[in-house]
Amino acid sequence: MTASEDLTKIEPDEISYTLNKGQVMKRIHKLFILFLAFSFFIFTVHSISESQPEIPETKLPVLITSCGQSPGPIMLKVIFMKLKLEAEPKAYEVIELAIAEDLKAMKEAGTPFKSIIIVMGASLKGMGAAGISIDDELSRTSKLIEEARRQGITIIGAHIEGMKRRAQGAAVGDNTDELSIDAVAPKSDLLVIIKEGNADGRFTTIANEKNIPMIEAEKTLDLLSEFKKLFKN
């Protein structure tokens, strides 16, 4: 009997069964692949969420200051005015040239600051008006952070003016913005960043290396809701 004659003896039902069985196996294979992909996705998301450091406790009153004398602290003052936070004797205070002694004085008065926001980004014009140099700013900020650490004050490093407060937006040879970032970001308990200013991933790198939680807002207006969540207590 020839091969062609053998084929004629195969019943149509057998052919249908064979084809259906093949299709079912293909579907099972596809479902299995999808299941594996979904499981891997869930595992990855879970791992990432577990690796994210927790947002530290942020309480009032909060001191808002600068490292570089940019307009950032004034921008934050406007935001905090809109938040209408309440605390005794006051919810926040803006001291652009805050020093360690300011923290000590509040503690001695029995109303210590519980949080401090240090705005990163330098302004040559602002420092010139204050009669100081970037070295003066770095020294003042270092002592301020040391005292905040001693008192257990939560340190928030904020960069809220985008790329104009980065070296890419500064005059040629001006690296004061980056020096300001180096002085504050790695020593912060929390970073609050405008996305534009993190276009090169600089703050993401610092946050990952130092295990610092970071809030990245899309635009300046979003800072209103972010700080409201931070200081809702």
Number of C-alpha atoms within 10 A of each C-alpha: 5 6 7 8 9 9 9 9 8 10 10 10 9 10 11 11 12 12 12 12 12 12 12 12 12 12 12 12 12 12 12 12 12 12 12 12 12 12 11 12 12 12 12 12 11 11 11 10 11 10 11 14 14 14 14 14 14 22 18 21 22 24 23 25 26 27 33 33 26 23 17 25 23 17 13 22 15 11 18 19 11 11 15 10 16 14 13 9 8 12 18 21 15 17 14 20 16 18 18 16 12 17 21 16 13 12 14 10 8 9 14 19 25 20 22 27 22 29 31 30 30 30 20 18 12 15 18 12 10 11 9 14 14 21 13 14 20 20 13 16 24 18 14 20 22 13 18 20 14 9 15 12 22 22 25 24 26 28 26 27 22 18 20 17 25 23 18 14 13 17 9 8 7 15 17 23 25 17 21 26 26 14 19 25 25 18 20 24 23 26 27 23 26 23 21 19 21 17 12 11 12 12 23 18 13 18 21 14 10 14 16 23 19 24 15 21 18 12 15 17 11 12 21 17 12 15 16 16 11 14 18 13 12
